[in-house]
Amino acid sequence: MAIIKDSSGNKIQHIYGGINPDGNHWSGEGFRFQRIRQGLYLIEFERPFAESPTPICTIFGLESETLDKSISIVDIEPLQFVCATSSMDQPVDCGFTFIVFGPA
């Protein structure tokens, strides 16, 4: 987690993380997470943003295991976001990485 200033001098919070396909945290700081159910994850920030931030997520894993997988962000709030991972026809647990930016 880092707080930096943008070109206008406003404080911007930056949080990053990585979750393994087995559901374990392997990278990042400034957040807690939980698997709500298969393919649905809650990422909660240790320090809330001043308003809803902008998360960016991507699937992580071996190419042979991730070619048909996707991730979507289904809810964003100042304290958390929820993302869903899936195959073409059903929710599945996947590894993923994320970064989140927004006003501190």
MODELLER restraints for C-alpha pairs under 7 A, 6 or more apart:
rsr = mdl.restraints
at = mdl.atoms
rsr.add(forms.Gaussian(group=physical.xy_distance, feature=features.Distance(at['CA:1:A'], at['CA:14:A']), mean=5.58, stdev=0.5))
rsr.add(forms.Gaussian(group=physical.xy_distance, feature=features.Distance(at['CA:1:A'], at['CA:15:A']), mean=4.57, stdev=0.5))
rsr.add(forms.Gaussian(group=physical.xy_distance, feature=features.Distance(at['CA:1:A'], at['CA:16:A']), mean=6.90, stdev=0.5))
rsr.add(forms.Gaussian(group=physical.xy_distance, feature=features.Distance(at['CA:1:A'], at['CA:29:A']), mean=5.60, stdev=0.5))
rsr.add(forms.Gaussian(group=physical.xy_distance, feature=features.Distance(at['CA:1:A'], at['CA:30:A']), mean=4.98, stdev=0.5))
rsr.add(forms.Gaussian(group=physical.xy_distance, feature=features.Distance(at['CA:2:A'], at['CA:13:A']), mean=5.79, stdev=0.5))
rsr.add(forms.Gaussian(group=physical.xy_distance, feature=features.Distance(at['CA:2:A'], at['CA:14:A']), mean=5.20, stdev=0.5))
rsr.add(forms.Gaussian(group=physical.xy_distance, feature=features.Distance(at['CA:2:A'], at['CA:15:A']), mean=6.70, stdev=0.5))
rsr.add(forms.Gaussian(group=physical.xy_distance, feature=features.Distance(at['CA:3:A'], at['CA:11:A']), mean=6.30, stdev=0.5))
rsr.add(forms.Gaussian(group=physical.xy_distance, feature=features.Distance(at['CA:3:A'], at['CA:12:A']), mean=5.45, stdev=0.5))
rsr.add(forms.Gaussian(group=physical.xy_distance, feature=features.Distance(at['CA:3:A'], at['CA:13:A']), mean=4.41, stdev=0.5))
rsr.add(forms.Gaussian(group=physical.xy_distance, feature=features.Distance(at['CA:3:A'], at['CA:14:A']), mean=6.16, stdev=0.5))
rsr.add(forms.Gaussian(group=physical.xy_distance, feature=features.Distance(at['CA:4:A'], at['CA:11:A']), mean=5.64, stdev=0.5))
rsr.add(forms.Gaussian(group=physical.xy_distance, feature=features.Distance(at['CA:4:A'], at['CA:12:A']), mean=5.28, stdev=0.5))
rsr.add(forms.Gaussian(group=physical.xy_distance, feature=features.Distance(at['CA:4:A'], at['CA:13:A']), mean=6.50, stdev=0.5))
rsr.add(forms.Gaussian(group=physical.xy_distance, feature=features.Distance(at['CA:5:A'], at['CA:11:A']), mean=4.55, stdev=0.5))
rsr.add(forms.Gaussian(group=physical.xy_distance, feature=features.Distance(at['CA:5:A'], at['CA:12:A']), mean=5.80, stdev=0.5))
rsr.add(forms.Gaussian(group=physical.xy_distance, feature=features.Distance(at['CA:6:A'], at['CA:12:A']), mean=6.71, stdev=0.5))
rsr.add(forms.Gaussian(group=physical.xy_distance, feature=features.Distance(at['CA:11:A'], at['CA:103:A']), mean=6.02, stdev=0.5))
rsr.add(forms.Gaussian(group=physical.xy_distance, feature=features.Distance(at['CA:11:A'], at['CA:104:A']), mean=5.37, stdev=0.5))
rsr.add(forms.Gaussian(group=physical.xy_distance, feature=features.Distance(at['CA:12:A'], at['CA:101:A']), mean=6.68, stdev=0.5))
rsr.add(forms.Gaussian(group=physical.xy_distance, feature=features.Distance(at['CA:12:A'], at['CA:102:A']), mean=5.40, stdev=0.5))
rsr.add(forms.Gaussian(group=physical.xy_distance, feature=features.Distance(at['CA:12:A'], at['CA:103:A']), mean=4.59, stdev=0.5))
rsr.add(forms.Gaussian(group=physical.xy_distance, feature=features.Distance(at['CA:12:A'], at['CA:104:A']), mean=5.01, stdev=0.5))
rsr.add(forms.Gaussian(group=physical.xy_distance, feature=features.Distance(at['CA:13:A'], at['CA:101:A']), mean=5.68, stdev=0.5))
rsr.add(forms.Gaussian(group=physical.xy_distance, feature=features.Distance(at['CA:13:A'], at['CA:102:A']), mean=5.51, stdev=0.5))
rsr.add(forms.Gaussian(group=physical.xy_distance, feature=features.Distance(at['CA:13:A'], at['CA:103:A']), mean=6.01, stdev=0.5))
rsr.add(forms.Gaussian(group=physical.xy_distance, feature=features.Distance(at['CA:13:A'], at['CA:104:A']), mean=4.99, stdev=0.5))
rsr.add(forms.Gaussian(group=physical.xy_distance, feature=features.Distance(at['CA:14:A'], at['CA:100:A']), mean=5.67, stdev=0.5))
rsr.add(forms.Gaussian(group=physical.xy_distance, feature=features.Distance(at['CA:14:A'], at['CA:101:A']), mean=4.79, stdev=0.5))
rsr.add(forms.Gaussian(group=physical.xy_distance, feature=features.Distance(at['CA:15:A'], at['CA:29:A']), mean=6.78, stdev=0.5))
rsr.add(forms.Gaussian(group=physical.xy_distance, feature=features.Distance(at['CA:15:A'], at['CA:30:A']), mean=6.15, stdev=0.5))
rsr.add(forms.Gaussian(group=physical.xy_distance, feature=features.Distance(at['CA:15:A'], at['CA:99:A']), mean=5.65, stdev=0.5))
rsr.add(forms.Gaussian(group=physical.xy_distance, feature=features.Distance(at['CA:15:A'], at['CA:100:A']), mean=5.20, stdev=0.5))
rsr.add(forms.Gaussian(group=physical.xy_distance, feature=features.Distance(at['CA:15:A'], at['CA:101:A']), mean=6.79, stdev=0.5))
rsr.add(forms.Gaussian(group=physical.xy_distance, feature=features.Distance(at['CA:16:A'], at['CA:28:A']), mean=5.14, stdev=0.5))
rsr.add(forms.Gaussian(group=physical.xy_distance, feature=features.Distance(at['CA:16:A'], at['CA:29:A']), mean=6.60, stdev=0.5))
rsr.add(forms.Gaussian(group=physical.xy_distance, feature=features.Distance(at['CA:16:A'], at['CA:98:A']), mean=5.59, stdev=0.5))
rsr.add(forms.Gaussian(group=physical.xy_distance, feature=features.Distance(at['CA:16:A'], at['CA:99:A']), mean=4.25, stdev=0.5))
rsr.add(forms.Gaussian(group=physical.xy_distance, feature=features.Distance(at['CA:16:A'], at['CA:100:A']), mean=6.34, stdev=0.5))
rsr.add(forms.Gaussian(group=physical.xy_distance, feature=features.Distance(at['CA:17:A'], at['CA:27:A']), mean=5.05, stdev=0.5))
rsr.add(forms.Gaussian(group=physical.xy_distance, feature=features.Distance(at['CA:17:A'], at['CA:28:A']), mean=3.98, stdev=0.5))
rsr.add(forms.Gaussian(group=physical.xy_distance, feature=features.Distance(at['CA:17:A'], at['CA:29:A']), mean=6.55, stdev=0.5))
rsr.add(forms.Gaussian(group=physical.xy_distance, feature=features.Distance(at['CA:17:A'], at['CA:97:A']), mean=5.63, stdev=0.5))
rsr.add(forms.Gaussian(group=physical.xy_distance, feature=features.Distance(at['CA:17:A'], at['CA:98:A']), mean=5.39, stdev=0.5))
rsr.add(forms.Gaussian(group=physical.xy_distance, feature=features.Distance(at['CA:17:A'], at['CA:99:A']), mean=6.55, stdev=0.5))
rsr.add(forms.Gaussian(group=physical.xy_distance, feature=features.Distance(at['CA:18:A'], at['CA:25:A']), mean=6.07, stdev=0.5))
rsr.add(forms.Gaussian(group=physical.xy_distance, feature=features.Distance(at['CA:18:A'], at['CA:26:A']), mean=5.59, stdev=0.5))
rsr.add(forms.Gaussian(group=physical.xy_distance, feature=features.Distance(at['CA:18:A'], at['CA:27:A']), mean=4.73, stdev=0.5))
rsr.add(forms.Gaussian(group=physical.xy_distance, feature=features.Distance(at['CA:18:A'], at['CA:28:A']), mean=6.36, stdev=0.5))
rsr.add(forms.Gaussian(group=physical.xy_distance, feature=features.Distance(at['CA:18:A'], at['CA:96:A']), mean=5.79, stdev=0.5))
rsr.add(forms.Gaussian(group=physical.xy_distance, feature=features.Distance(at['CA:18:A'], at['CA:97:A']), mean=4.19, stdev=0.5))
rsr.add(forms.Gaussian(group=physical.xy_distance, feature=features.Distance(at['CA:18:A'], at['CA:98:A']), mean=6.42, stdev=0.5))
rsr.add(forms.Gaussian(group=physical.xy_distance, feature=features.Distance(at['CA:19:A'], at['CA:25:A']), mean=4.60, stdev=0.5))
rsr.add(forms.Gaussian(group=physical.xy_distance, feature=features.Distance(at['CA:19:A'], at['CA:26:A']), mean=5.79, stdev=0.5))
rsr.add(forms.Gaussian(group=physical.xy_distance, feature=features.Distance(at['CA:19:A'], at['CA:95:A']), mean=5.30, stdev=0.5))
rsr.add(forms.Gaussian(group=physical.xy_distance, feature=features.Distance(at['CA:19:A'], at['CA:96:A']), mean=5.40, stdev=0.5))
rsr.add(forms.Gaussian(group=physical.xy_distance, feature=features.Distance(at['CA:19:A'], at['CA:97:A']), mean=6.29, stdev=0.5))
rsr.add(forms.Gaussian(group=physical.xy_distance, feature=features.Distance(at['CA:20:A'], at['CA:26:A']), mean=6.44, stdev=0.5))
rsr.add(forms.Gaussian(group=physical.xy_distance, feature=features.Distance(at['CA:20:A'], at['CA:95:A']), mean=4.33, stdev=0.5))
rsr.add(forms.Gaussian(group=physical.xy_distance, feature=features.Distance(at['CA:20:A'], at['CA:96:A']), mean=6.70, stdev=0.5))
rsr.add(forms.Gaussian(group=physical.xy_distance, feature=features.Distance(at['CA:21:A'], at['CA:93:A']), mean=6.34, stdev=0.5))
rsr.add(forms.Gaussian(group=physical.xy_distance, feature=features.Distance(at['CA:21:A'], at['CA:94:A']), mean=4.53, stdev=0.5))
rsr.add(forms.Gaussian(group=physical.xy_distance, feature=features.Distance(at['CA:21:A'], at['CA:95:A']), mean=3.80, stdev=0.5))
rsr.add(forms.Gaussian(group=physical.xy_distance, feature=features.Distance(at['CA:30:A'], at['CA:45:A']), mean=6.05, stdev=0.5))
rsr.add(forms.Gaussian(group=physical.xy_distance, feature=features.Distance(at['CA:30:A'], at['CA:46:A']), mean=5.31, stdev=0.5))
rsr.add(forms.Gaussian(group=physical.xy_distance, feature=features.Distance(at['CA:31:A'], at['CA:43:A']), mean=6.62, stdev=0.5))
rsr.add(forms.Gaussian(group=physical.xy_distance, feature=features.Distance(at['CA:31:A'], at['CA:44:A']), mean=5.48, stdev=0.5))
rsr.add(forms.Gaussian(group=physical.xy_distance, feature=features.Distance(at['CA:31:A'], at['CA:45:A']), mean=4.35, stdev=0.5))
rsr.add(forms.Gaussian(group=physical.xy_distance, feature=features.Distance(at['CA:31:A'], at['CA:46:A']), mean=5.15, stdev=0.5))
rsr.add(forms.Gaussian(group=physical.xy_distance, feature=features.Distance(at['CA:32:A'], at['CA:43:A']), mean=5.95, stdev=0.5))
rsr.add(forms.Gaussian(group=physical.xy_distance, feature=features.Distance(at['CA:32:A'], at['CA:44:A']), mean=5.20, stdev=0.5))
rsr.add(forms.Gaussian(group=physical.xy_distance, feature=features.Distance(at['CA:32:A'], at['CA:45:A']), mean=6.43, stdev=0.5))
rsr.add(forms.Gaussian(group=physical.xy_distance, feature=features.Distance(at['CA:33:A'], at['CA:41:A']), mean=6.94, stdev=0.5))
rsr.add(forms.Gaussian(group=physical.xy_distance, feature=features.Distance(at['CA:33:A'], at['CA:42:A']), mean=5.43, stdev=0.5))
rsr.add(forms.Gaussian(group=physical.xy_distance, feature=features.Distance(at['CA:33:A'], at['CA:43:A']), mean=4.45, stdev=0.5))
rsr.add(forms.Gaussian(group=physical.xy_distance, feature=features.Distance(at['CA:33:A'], at['CA:44:A']), mean=5.89, stdev=0.5))
rsr.add(forms.Gaussian(group=physical.xy_distance, feature=features.Distance(at['CA:34:A'], at['CA:41:A']), mean=5.76, stdev=0.5))
rsr.add(forms.Gaussian(group=physical.xy_distance, feature=features.Distance(at['CA:34:A'], at['CA:42:A']), mean=5.36, stdev=0.5))
rsr.add(forms.Gaussian(group=physical.xy_distance, feature=features.Distance(at['CA:34:A'], at['CA:43:A']), mean=6.83, stdev=0.5))
rsr.add(forms.Gaussian(group=physical.xy_distance, feature=features.Distance(at['CA:35:A'], at['CA:41:A']), mean=4.50, stdev=0.5))
rsr.add(forms.Gaussian(group=physical.xy_distance, feature=features.Distance(at['CA:35:A'], at['CA:42:A']), mean=6.40, stdev=0.5))
rsr.add(forms.Gaussian(group=physical.xy_distance, feature=features.Distance(at['CA:36:A'], at['CA:42:A']), mean=6.71, stdev=0.5))
rsr.add(forms.Gaussian(group=physical.xy_distance, feature=features.Distance(at['CA:38:A'], at['CA:91:A']), mean=6.19, stdev=0.5))
rsr.add(forms.Gaussian(group=physical.xy_distance, feature=features.Distance(at['CA:38:A'], at['CA:92:A']), mean=5.73, stdev=0.5))
rsr.add(forms.Gaussian(group=physical.xy_distance, feature=features.Distance(at['CA:38:A'], at['CA:93:A']), mean=5.64, stdev=0.5))
rsr.add(forms.Gaussian(group=physical.xy_distance, feature=features.Distance(at['CA:39:A'], at['CA:84:A']), mean=5.30, stdev=0.5))
rsr.add(forms.Gaussian(group=physical.xy_distance, feature=features.Distance(at['CA:39:A'], at['CA:85:A']), mean=4.69, stdev=0.5))
rsr.add(forms.Gaussian(group=physical.xy_distance, feature=features.Distance(at['CA:39:A'], at['CA:86:A']), mean=6.20, stdev=0.5))
rsr.add(forms.Gaussian(group=physical.xy_distance, feature=features.Distance(at['CA:39:A'], at['CA:91:A']), mean=4.92, stdev=0.5))
rsr.add(forms.Gaussian(group=physical.xy_distance, feature=features.Distance(at['CA:39:A'], at['CA:92:A']), mean=4.57, stdev=0.5))
rsr.add(forms.Gaussian(group=physical.xy_distance, feature=features.Distance(at['CA:39:A'], at['CA:93:A']), mean=4.40, stdev=0.5))
rsr.add(forms.Gaussian(group=physical.xy_distance, feature=features.Distance(at['CA:39:A'], at['CA:94:A']), mean=6.96, stdev=0.5))
rsr.add(forms.Gaussian(group=physical.xy_distance, feature=features.Distance(at['CA:40:A'], at['CA:83:A']), mean=5.92, stdev=0.5))
rsr.add(forms.Gaussian(group=physical.xy_distance, feature=features.Distance(at['CA:40:A'], at['CA:84:A']), mean=4.48, stdev=0.5))
rsr.add(forms.Gaussian(group=physical.xy_distance, feature=features.Distance(at['CA:40:A'], at['CA:85:A']), mean=6.48, stdev=0.5))
rsr.add(forms.Gaussian(group=physical.xy_distance, feature=features.Distance(at['CA:41:A'], at['CA:82:A']), mean=5.61, stdev=0.5))
rsr.add(forms.Gaussian(group=physical.xy_distance, feature=features.Distance(at['CA:41:A'], at['CA:83:A']), mean=5.43, stdev=0.5))
rsr.add(forms.Gaussian(group=physical.xy_distance, feature=features.Distance(at['CA:41:A'], at['CA:84:A']), mean=6.34, stdev=0.5))
rsr.add(forms.Gaussian(group=physical.xy_distance, feature=features.Distance(at['CA:42:A'], at['CA:81:A']), mean=6.07, stdev=0.5))
rsr.add(forms.Gaussian(group=physical.xy_distance, feature=features.Distance(at['CA:42:A'], at['CA:82:A']), mean=4.59, stdev=0.5))
rsr.add(forms.Gaussian(group=physical.xy_distance, feature=features.Distance(at['CA:42:A'], at['CA:83:A']), mean=6.76, stdev=0.5))
rsr.add(forms.Gaussian(group=physical.xy_distance, feature=features.Distance(at['CA:43:A'], at['CA:80:A']), mean=5.47, stdev=0.5))
rsr.add(forms.Gaussian(group=physical.xy_distance, feature=features.Distance(at['CA:43:A'], at['CA:81:A']), mean=5.41, stdev=0.5))
rsr.add(forms.Gaussian(group=physical.xy_distance, feature=features.Distance(at['CA:43:A'], at['CA:82:A']), mean=6.14, stdev=0.5))
rsr.add(forms.Gaussian(group=physical.xy_distance, feature=features.Distance(at['CA:44:A'], at['CA:79:A']), mean=5.94, stdev=0.5))
rsr.add(forms.Gaussian(group=physical.xy_distance, feature=features.Distance(at['CA:44:A'], at['CA:80:A']), mean=4.27, stdev=0.5))
rsr.add(forms.Gaussian(group=physical.xy_distance, feature=features.Distance(at['CA:44:A'], at['CA:81:A']), mean=6.70, stdev=0.5))
rsr.add(forms.Gaussian(group=physical.xy_distance, feature=features.Distance(at['CA:45:A'], at['CA:79:A']), mean=5.48, stdev=0.5))
rsr.add(forms.Gaussian(group=physical.xy_distance, feature=features.Distance(at['CA:45:A'], at['CA:80:A']), mean=5.71, stdev=0.5))
rsr.add(forms.Gaussian(group=physical.xy_distance, feature=features.Distance(at['CA:48:A'], at['CA:78:A']), mean=5.39, stdev=0.5))
rsr.add(forms.Gaussian(group=physical.xy_distance, feature=features.Distance(at['CA:48:A'], at['CA:79:A']), mean=4.48, stdev=0.5))
rsr.add(forms.Gaussian(group=physical.xy_distance, feature=features.Distance(at['CA:49:A'], at['CA:78:A']), mean=4.74, stdev=0.5))
rsr.add(forms.Gaussian(group=physical.xy_distance, feature=features.Distance(at['CA:49:A'], at['CA:79:A']), mean=6.38, stdev=0.5))
rsr.add(forms.Gaussian(group=physical.xy_distance, feature=features.Distance(at['CA:49:A'], at['CA:102:A']), mean=6.38, stdev=0.5))
rsr.add(forms.Gaussian(group=physical.xy_distance, feature=features.Distance(at['CA:49:A'], at['CA:103:A']), mean=5.95, stdev=0.5))
rsr.add(forms.Gaussian(group=physical.xy_distance, feature=features.Distance(at['CA:49:A'], at['CA:104:A']), mean=5.11, stdev=0.5))
rsr.add(forms.Gaussian(group=physical.xy_distance, feature=features.Distance(at['CA:50:A'], at['CA:78:A']), mean=6.33, stdev=0.5))
rsr.add(forms.Gaussian(group=physical.xy_distance, feature=features.Distance(at['CA:50:A'], at['CA:103:A']), mean=5.43, stdev=0.5))
rsr.add(forms.Gaussian(group=physical.xy_distance, feature=features.Distance(at['CA:50:A'], at['CA:104:A']), mean=5.25, stdev=0.5))
rsr.add(forms.Gaussian(group=physical.xy_distance, feature=features.Distance(at['CA:51:A'], at['CA:78:A']), mean=5.00, stdev=0.5))
rsr.add(forms.Gaussian(group=physical.xy_distance, feature=features.Distance(at['CA:51:A'], at['CA:103:A']), mean=6.52, stdev=0.5))
rsr.add(forms.Gaussian(group=physical.xy_distance, feature=features.Distance(at['CA:52:A'], at['CA:76:A']), mean=6.13, stdev=0.5))
rsr.add(forms.Gaussian(group=physical.xy_distance, feature=features.Distance(at['CA:52:A'], at['CA:77:A']), mean=4.73, stdev=0.5))
rsr.add(forms.Gaussian(group=physical.xy_distance, feature=features.Distance(at['CA:52:A'], at['CA:78:A']), mean=4.33, stdev=0.5))
rsr.add(forms.Gaussian(group=physical.xy_distance, feature=features.Distance(at['CA:53:A'], at['CA:78:A']), mean=6.36, stdev=0.5))
rsr.add(forms.Gaussian(group=physical.xy_distance, feature=features.Distance(at['CA:53:A'], at['CA:100:A']), mean=6.49, stdev=0.5))
rsr.add(forms.Gaussian(group=physical.xy_distance, feature=features.Distance(at['CA:53:A'], at['CA:101:A']), mean=5.59, stdev=0.5))
rsr.add(forms.Gaussian(group=physical.xy_distance, feature=features.Distance(at['CA:53:A'], at['CA:102:A']), mean=4.28, stdev=0.5))
rsr.add(forms.Gaussian(group=physical.xy_distance, feature=features.Distance(at['CA:54:A'], at['CA:100:A']), mean=5.48, stdev=0.5))
rsr.add(forms.Gaussian(group=physical.xy_distance, feature=features.Distance(at['CA:54:A'], at['CA:101:A']), mean=5.30, stdev=0.5))
rsr.add(forms.Gaussian(group=physical.xy_distance, feature=features.Distance(at['CA:54:A'], at['CA:102:A']), mean=6.09, stdev=0.5))
rsr.add(forms.Gaussian(group=physical.xy_distance, feature=features.Distance(at['CA:55:A'], at['CA:98:A']), mean=6.78, stdev=0.5))
rsr.add(forms.Gaussian(group=physical.xy_distance, feature=features.Distance(at['CA:55:A'], at['CA:99:A']), mean=5.70, stdev=0.5))
rsr.add(forms.Gaussian(group=physical.xy_distance, feature=features.Distance(at['CA:55:A'], at['CA:100:A']), mean=4.14, stdev=0.5))
rsr.add(forms.Gaussian(group=physical.xy_distance, feature=features.Distance(at['CA:55:A'], at['CA:101:A']), mean=6.50, stdev=0.5))
rsr.add(forms.Gaussian(group=physical.xy_distance, feature=features.Distance(at['CA:56:A'], at['CA:98:A']), mean=5.46, stdev=0.5))
rsr.add(forms.Gaussian(group=physical.xy_distance, feature=features.Distance(at['CA:56:A'], at['CA:99:A']), mean=5.41, stdev=0.5))
rsr.add(forms.Gaussian(group=physical.xy_distance, feature=features.Distance(at['CA:56:A'], at['CA:100:A']), mean=6.28, stdev=0.5))
rsr.add(forms.Gaussian(group=physical.xy_distance, feature=features.Distance(at['CA:57:A'], at['CA:71:A']), mean=6.92, stdev=0.5))
rsr.add(forms.Gaussian(group=physical.xy_distance, feature=features.Distance(at['CA:57:A'], at['CA:96:A']), mean=6.84, stdev=0.5))
rsr.add(forms.Gaussian(group=physical.xy_distance, feature=features.Distance(at['CA:57:A'], at['CA:97:A']), mean=5.68, stdev=0.5))
rsr.add(forms.Gaussian(group=physical.xy_distance, feature=features.Distance(at['CA:57:A'], at['CA:98:A']), mean=4.30, stdev=0.5))
rsr.add(forms.Gaussian(group=physical.xy_distance, feature=features.Distance(at['CA:57:A'], at['CA:99:A']), mean=6.74, stdev=0.5))
rsr.add(forms.Gaussian(group=physical.xy_distance, feature=features.Distance(at['CA:58:A'], at['CA:71:A']), mean=6.47, stdev=0.5))
rsr.add(forms.Gaussian(group=physical.xy_distance, feature=features.Distance(at['CA:58:A'], at['CA:96:A']), mean=5.53, stdev=0.5))
rsr.add(forms.Gaussian(group=physical.xy_distance, feature=features.Distance(at['CA:58:A'], at['CA:97:A']), mean=5.49, stdev=0.5))
rsr.add(forms.Gaussian(group=physical.xy_distance, feature=features.Distance(at['CA:58:A'], at['CA:98:A']), mean=6.47, stdev=0.5))
rsr.add(forms.Gaussian(group=physical.xy_distance, feature=features.Distance(at['CA:59:A'], at['CA:70:A']), mean=6.46, stdev=0.5))
rsr.add(forms.Gaussian(group=physical.xy_distance, feature=features.Distance(at['CA:59:A'], at['CA:71:A']), mean=6.37, stdev=0.5))
rsr.add(forms.Gaussian(group=physical.xy_distance, feature=features.Distance(at['CA:59:A'], at['CA:94:A']), mean=6.87, stdev=0.5))
rsr.add(forms.Gaussian(group=physical.xy_distance, feature=features.Distance(at['CA:59:A'], at['CA:95:A']), mean=5.96, stdev=0.5))
rsr.add(forms.Gaussian(group=physical.xy_distance, feature=features.Distance(at['CA:59:A'], at['CA:96:A']), mean=4.29, stdev=0.5))
rsr.add(forms.Gaussian(group=physical.xy_distance, feature=features.Distance(at['CA:59:A'], at['CA:97:A']), mean=6.51, stdev=0.5))
rsr.add(forms.Gaussian(group=physical.xy_distance, feature=features.Distance(at['CA:60:A'], at['CA:95:A']), mean=4.79, stdev=0.5))
rsr.add(forms.Gaussian(group=physical.xy_distance, feature=features.Distance(at['CA:60:A'], at['CA:96:A']), mean=4.46, stdev=0.5))
rsr.add(forms.Gaussian(group=physical.xy_distance, feature=features.Distance(at['CA:60:A'], at['CA:97:A']), mean=6.37, stdev=0.5))
rsr.add(forms.Gaussian(group=physical.xy_distance, feature=features.Distance(at['CA:61:A'], at['CA:95:A']), mean=6.04, stdev=0.5))
rsr.add(forms.Gaussian(group=physical.xy_distance, feature=features.Distance(at['CA:68:A'], at['CA:87:A']), mean=5.60, stdev=0.5))
rsr.add(forms.Gaussian(group=physical.xy_distance, feature=features.Distance(at['CA:68:A'], at['CA:88:A']), mean=6.29, stdev=0.5))
rsr.add(forms.Gaussian(group=physical.xy_distance, feature=features.Distance(at['CA:69:A'], at['CA:86:A']), mean=5.54, stdev=0.5))
rsr.add(forms.Gaussian(group=physical.xy_distance, feature=features.Distance(at['CA:69:A'], at['CA:87:A']), mean=4.52, stdev=0.5))
rsr.add(forms.Gaussian(group=physical.xy_distance, feature=features.Distance(at['CA:69:A'], at['CA:88:A']), mean=6.80, stdev=0.5))
rsr.add(forms.Gaussian(group=physical.xy_distance, feature=features.Distance(at['CA:70:A'], at['CA:85:A']), mean=5.66, stdev=0.5))
rsr.add(forms.Gaussian(group=physical.xy_distance, feature=features.Distance(at['CA:70:A'], at['CA:86:A']), mean=5.50, stdev=0.5))
rsr.add(forms.Gaussian(group=physical.xy_distance, feature=features.Distance(at['CA:70:A'], at['CA:87:A']), mean=6.44, stdev=0.5))
rsr.add(forms.Gaussian(group=physical.xy_distance, feature=features.Distance(at['CA:71:A'], at['CA:83:A']), mean=6.76, stdev=0.5))
rsr.add(forms.Gaussian(group=physical.xy_distance, feature=features.Distance(at['CA:71:A'], at['CA:84:A']), mean=5.51, stdev=0.5))
rsr.add(forms.Gaussian(group=physical.xy_distance, feature=features.Distance(at['CA:71:A'], at['CA:85:A']), mean=4.40, stdev=0.5))
rsr.add(forms.Gaussian(group=physical.xy_distance, feature=features.Distance(at['CA:71:A'], at['CA:86:A']), mean=6.50, stdev=0.5))
rsr.add(forms.Gaussian(group=physical.xy_distance, feature=features.Distance(at['CA:72:A'], at['CA:83:A']), mean=5.48, stdev=0.5))
rsr.add(forms.Gaussian(group=physical.xy_distance, feature=features.Distance(at['CA:72:A'], at['CA:84:A']), mean=5.30, stdev=0.5))
rsr.add(forms.Gaussian(group=physical.xy_distance, feature=features.Distance(at['CA:72:A'], at['CA:85:A']), mean=6.61, stdev=0.5))
rsr.add(forms.Gaussian(group=physical.xy_distance, feature=features.Distance(at['CA:73:A'], at['CA:82:A']), mean=5.95, stdev=0.5))
rsr.add(forms.Gaussian(group=physical.xy_distance, feature=features.Distance(at['CA:73:A'], at['CA:83:A']), mean=4.27, stdev=0.5))
rsr.add(forms.Gaussian(group=physical.xy_distance, feature=features.Distance(at['CA:73:A'], at['CA:84:A']), mean=6.39, stdev=0.5))
rsr.add(forms.Gaussian(group=physical.xy_distance, feature=features.Distance(at['CA:74:A'], at['CA:82:A']), mean=5.60, stdev=0.5))
rsr.add(forms.Gaussian(group=physical.xy_distance, feature=features.Distance(at['CA:74:A'], at['CA:83:A']), mean=5.50, stdev=0.5))
rsr.add(forms.Gaussian(group=physical.xy_distance, feature=features.Distance(at['CA:74:A'], at['CA:84:A']), mean=6.89, stdev=0.5))
rsr.add(forms.Gaussian(group=physical.xy_distance, feature=features.Distance(at['CA:75:A'], at['CA:81:A']), mean=5.35, stdev=0.5))
rsr.add(forms.Gaussian(group=physical.xy_distance, feature=features.Distance(at['CA:75:A'], at['CA:82:A']), mean=5.07, stdev=0.5))
rsr.add(forms.Gaussian(group=physical.xy_distance, feature=features.Distance(at['CA:76:A'], at['CA:82:A']), mean=6.63, stdev=0.5))
rsr.add(forms.Gaussian(group=physical.xy_distance, feature=features.Distance(at['CA:85:A'], at['CA:91:A']), mean=5.97, stdev=0.5))
rsr.add(forms.Gaussian(group=physical.xy_distance, feature=features.Distance(at['CA:85:A'], at['CA:92:A']), mean=5.87, stdev=0.5))
rsr.add(forms.Gaussian(group=physical.xy_distance, feature=features.Distance(at['CA:85:A'], at['CA:93:A']), mean=6.25, stdev=0.5))
rsr.add(forms.Gaussian(group=physical.xy_distance, feature=features.Distance(at['CA:85:A'], at['CA:94:A']), mean=6.18, stdev=0.5))
rsr.add(forms.Gaussian(group=physical.xy_distance, feature=features.Distance(at['CA:86:A'], at['CA:92:A']), mean=4.71, stdev=0.5))
